[in-house]
Amino acid sequence: MLVLVVVLAAAVLHATWNAMAHGAVDRVAGLALFELAAGVIGLVLVLVQGLPPADTWGYIAASAVLHLAYLGGLLASYELGQFSQMYPLARGTSPWVVAVVSVVVLQQTLAPGVLVGVLLVSAGLIGLVFIGRPGRRQVPALAAAMGTGLTIAAYTVVDGLAVRQMPVLTYMGWVFMLQGFAMPLLVIAWRGPSVLRLPRGAVLSALGGSLVSMVAYGLVLWAQTRGTLAAVAALRETSIIFGAVIGAVFFGERFGPRRAIAAAVVVAGIVLISLE
């Protein structure tokens, strides 16, 4: 039950920081500042926690690269489509991919209830997207969101393996420091140093978003040391429900009864997972 509560709390926080990123006036600059702040926080953790075990550098490097790919996909998705549609598809693609990899590659055993719950969560989340019958013009946005979902699945598996071999805070520090400093450098190389000259309010928002993001990520990493990767991945992606609500309330994006039904399917999947 504690794992359930922790992951659901992480889901709320994750939806919150994604909404902050989507709502930024300049999303590229805003995300670069988010990551720069995260890099500084990661550096502090590194100085406190020290070096990871020598044989775990591969996990850290892989996760940092995958997170950068995820952030790039997220930016593309938000530029091309609506928050309440892109966010669910990106996050909803991940749980069933993680479940397949966990069973086939990592040979983790999933209880029947957990497996059904994961499938229900994934189906409900993807349903939140396709109920609106997207047209051809939305294909690039949908492709970007699904590609983002695959990167989420990839770093979820890497993270789940890594935190079983080193302290969570050590892993968090190194991953956030590497990706946090790399992202602004990539953005500066693309758009020039002036991209980071934003109003004070935007800088404070970036710092707040980084803190929210890191807490959410840390909670999920801790949960991955206690539960199966597939179950944690599915529960984490319930952030989509919170994201859909945020999209409707703050961005004026339509939710509607059909999406409410899809959200109910997600809740049913959560209940099945929590009962195991």
C-alpha positions in Angstrom: 0.0 0.0 0.0 2.9 2.4 0.8 4.3 1.9 -2.7 0.9 2.6 -4.2 0.6 5.9 -2.3 4.1 7.0 -3.1 3.8 6.3 -6.8 0.4 8.1 -7.0 2.0 11.1 -5.2 4.7 11.0 -7.8 2.1 10.9 -10.6 0.5 14.1 -9.3 3.9 15.8 -9.1 4.8 14.6 -12.6 1.6 15.9 -14.2 2.2 19.2 -12.4 5.7 19.8 -13.8 4.7 18.7 -17.3 1.9 21.2 -17.2 4.3 23.9 -16.1 6.6 23.0 -19.0 3.7 23.1 -21.4 2.4 26.4 -20.1 5.8 28.2 -20.5 5.8 31.1 -23.0 8.9 29.7 -24.6 8.8 25.9 -24.0 12.4 25.3 -25.3 13.9 28.0 -23.1 11.7 27.0 -20.2 12.7 23.4 -20.4 16.4 24.3 -20.7 16.1 26.3 -17.5 14.2 23.4 -15.8 17.1 21.2 -16.7 19.8 23.7 -15.7 18.3 24.0 -12.2 18.0 20.2 -12.1 21.7 19.9 -13.0 22.7 22.2 -10.1 20.6 20.2 -7.7 22.1 17.0 -9.1 25.6 18.4 -8.6 24.8 19.0 -4.9 23.7 15.4 -4.6 26.8 14.2 -6.3 29.0 16.1 -3.9 27.1 14.7 -0.9 26.7 11.1 -2.2 30.0 10.6 -4.0 30.9 8.2 -6.8 28.6 5.3 -7.8 29.9 1.7 -7.9 32.4 1.3 -10.7 30.3 -1.2 -12.7 27.2 1.1 -12.8 28.5 3.9 -15.0 26.8 2.3 -18.0 23.4 2.6 -16.4 24.0 6.3 -15.5 25.2 7.2 -19.0 22.3 5.3 -20.7 19.7 6.9 -18.5 21.1 10.4 -19.1 21.0 9.9 -22.9 17.5 8.4 -22.8 16.3 11.3 -20.7 17.6 13.8 -23.2 15.9 11.9 -26.0 12.7 11.9 -23.9 12.9 15.7 -23.3 13.4 16.3 -27.0 10.4 14.1 -27.8 8.4 15.9 -25.2 9.2 19.3 -26.7 8.2 18.1 -30.1 5.0 16.6 -28.9 3.9 19.7 -27.0 4.8 22.0 -30.0 2.7 19.8 -32.4 -0.3 18.8 -30.3 -2.5 19.5 -27.3 -1.2 18.8 -23.7 -4.3 16.7 -22.8 -3.7 14.5 -25.9 0.1 14.3 -26.2 0.8 13.7 -22.5 -1.5 10.7 -22.2 -0.2 9.0 -25.4 3.5 9.5 -24.4 2.9 8.2 -20.9 0.4 5.5 -21.9 2.7 3.9 -24.4 5.3 3.1 -21.6 3.5 0.7 -19.2 2.8 -2.1 -21.6 6.2 -1.8 -23.2 7.8 -2.1 -19.8 5.6 -5.0 -18.9 6.7 -6.9 -22.1 10.4 -6.2 -21.4 10.0 -7.2 -17.7 8.5 -10.5 -18.6 10.4 -11.5 -21.8 13.8 -10.0 -21.2 14.2 -9.6 -17.4 12.1 -12.7 -16.7 10.1 -11.0 -13.9 7.0 -12.7 -12.9 3.8 -10.7 -12.9 0.7 -11.9 -11.0 -2.4 -12.3 -13.2 -4.1 -9.3 -11.5 -1.1 -7.1 -12.0 -0.8 -8.1 -15.7 -4.5 -7.3 -16.3 -4.2 -4.1 -14.3 -1.2 -3.0 -16.4 -3.1 -3.7 -19.6 -6.2 -1.8 -18.3 -4.1 1.2 -17.3 -2.4 1.3 -20.7 -5.7 0.8 -22.6 -7.4 3.5 -20.6 -4.5 6.0 -21.0 -4.3 5.5 -24.8 -8.0 5.7 -25.0 -7.8 9.2 -23.5 -6.0 10.1 -26.7 -7.9 8.3 -29.5 -11.4 9.0 -28.3 -11.1 12.3 -30.0 -10.5 10.6 -33.4 -7.3 12.4 -34.4 -7.0 13.2 -38.1 -4.1 13.0 -40.6 -2.8 16.5 -39.5 -2.1 15.1 -36.1 0.0 12.1 -37.3 3.3 13.9 -36.7 2.3 14.9 -33.2 1.0 11.3 -32.4 4.3 9.9 -33.8 6.3 12.2 -31.6 4.3 11.3 -28.5 4.6 7.5 -29.2 8.3 7.9 -29.7 8.5 9.7 -26.5 6.7 6.9 -24.8 9.3 4.4 -26.0 12.1 6.5 -24.5 10.1 6.5 -21.2 9.9 2.7 -21.3 13.6 2.5 -22.0 14.8 4.7 -19.2 12.2 3.1 -16.8 13.9 -0.3 -17.4 17.4 1.1 -17.1 16.5 3.0 -13.9 14.8 -0.1 -12.4 17.9 -2.1 -12.8 20.3 0.6 -11.7 18.6 1.4 -8.3 19.0 -2.2 -7.3 22.8 -1.7 -7.5 23.4 1.7 -5.9 21.7 4.2 -3.5 18.8 6.0 -5.1 20.2 9.5 -4.2 23.5 8.6 -5.8 21.9 7.6 -9.0 19.5 10.6 -9.1 22.4 13.0 -8.6 24.5 11.7 -11.4 21.7 11.3 -13.9 20.2 14.8 -13.2 23.6 16.4 -13.2 24.6 14.9 -16.6 21.3 15.6 -18.3 20.7 18.9 -16.5 23.9 20.4 -17.8 23.7 18.8 -21.2 20.2 20.0 -22.1 21.0 23.8 -21.8 24.2 23.3 -23.8 22.2 21.7 -26.6 19.6 24.4 -26.6 22.3 27.2 -26.6 24.0 25.5 -29.5 20.7 25.4 -31.4 19.3 28.9 -30.6 22.1 30.8 -29.1 22.9 32.0 -25.5 20.1 34.6 -25.5 17.5 31.8 -25.3 18.1 31.7 -21.5 17.5 35.4 -20.9 14.1 35.1 -19.5 12.1 37.2 -16.9 12.7 36.5 -13.2 9.3 34.8 -13.0 10.2 32.3 -15.7 13.5 31.5 -13.8 11.6 31.0 -10.5 9.1 28.7 -12.4 12.0 26.7 -13.8 13.5 26.2 -10.3 10.1 25.2 -8.9 9.5 22.8 -11.8 12.9 21.2 -11.3 12.3 20.6 -7.6 8.9 19.1 -8.4 10.4 16.9 -11.2 13.2 15.6 -9.0 10.9 14.7 -6.1 8.6 12.9 -8.5 11.5 11.0 -10.0 13.0 10.1 -6.6 9.7 8.7 -5.4 9.4 6.5 -8.4 13.0 5.3 -8.1 12.4 4.4 -4.5 9.2 2.5 -5.5 11.2 0.6 -8.1 13.3 -0.9 -5.3 10.2 -2.3 -3.7 7.9 -3.4 -6.5 8.0 -4.9 -10.0 8.9 -2.5 -12.8 5.7 -3.1 -14.8 3.4 -2.3 -11.8 5.3 0.8 -10.8 5.4 2.0 -14.4 1.7 1.5 -14.8 0.9 3.3 -11.6 3.2 6.2 -12.4 1.4 6.9 -15.6 -1.8 7.6 -13.8 -0.3 11.1 -13.9 -2.2 11.2 -17.2 -5.5 11.5 -15.4 -4.2 14.4 -13.4 -2.7 15.9 -16.6 -6.1 15.6 -18.4 -7.8 17.4 -15.5 -5.1 20.1 -15.6 -5.5 20.5 -19.3 -9.2 20.9 -19.0 -9.1 23.3 -16.0 -6.1 25.5 -16.8 -5.7 25.2 -20.6 -9.3 25.0 -21.6 -8.9 21.7 -23.3 -12.0 19.5 -23.6 -12.3 16.4 -21.3 -15.8 15.1 -21.9 -17.7 12.0 -20.8 -15.8 9.5 -23.1 -12.5 10.5 -21.6 -14.1 10.2 -18.2 -14.9 6.6 -19.1 -11.3 6.0 -20.2 -10.1 7.5 -16.9 -12.4 5.0 -15.1 -10.7 2.1 -16.9 -7.4 3.4 -15.6 -8.7 3.5 -12.1 -9.9 -0.1 -12.4 -6.4 -1.1 -13.5 -4.9 0.7 -10.5 -7.3 -1.2 -8.2 -6.3 -4.5 -9.6 -2.6 -3.7 -9.3 -3.0 -2.5 -5.7 -4.8 -5.7 -4.6 -1.8 -7.9 -5.5 
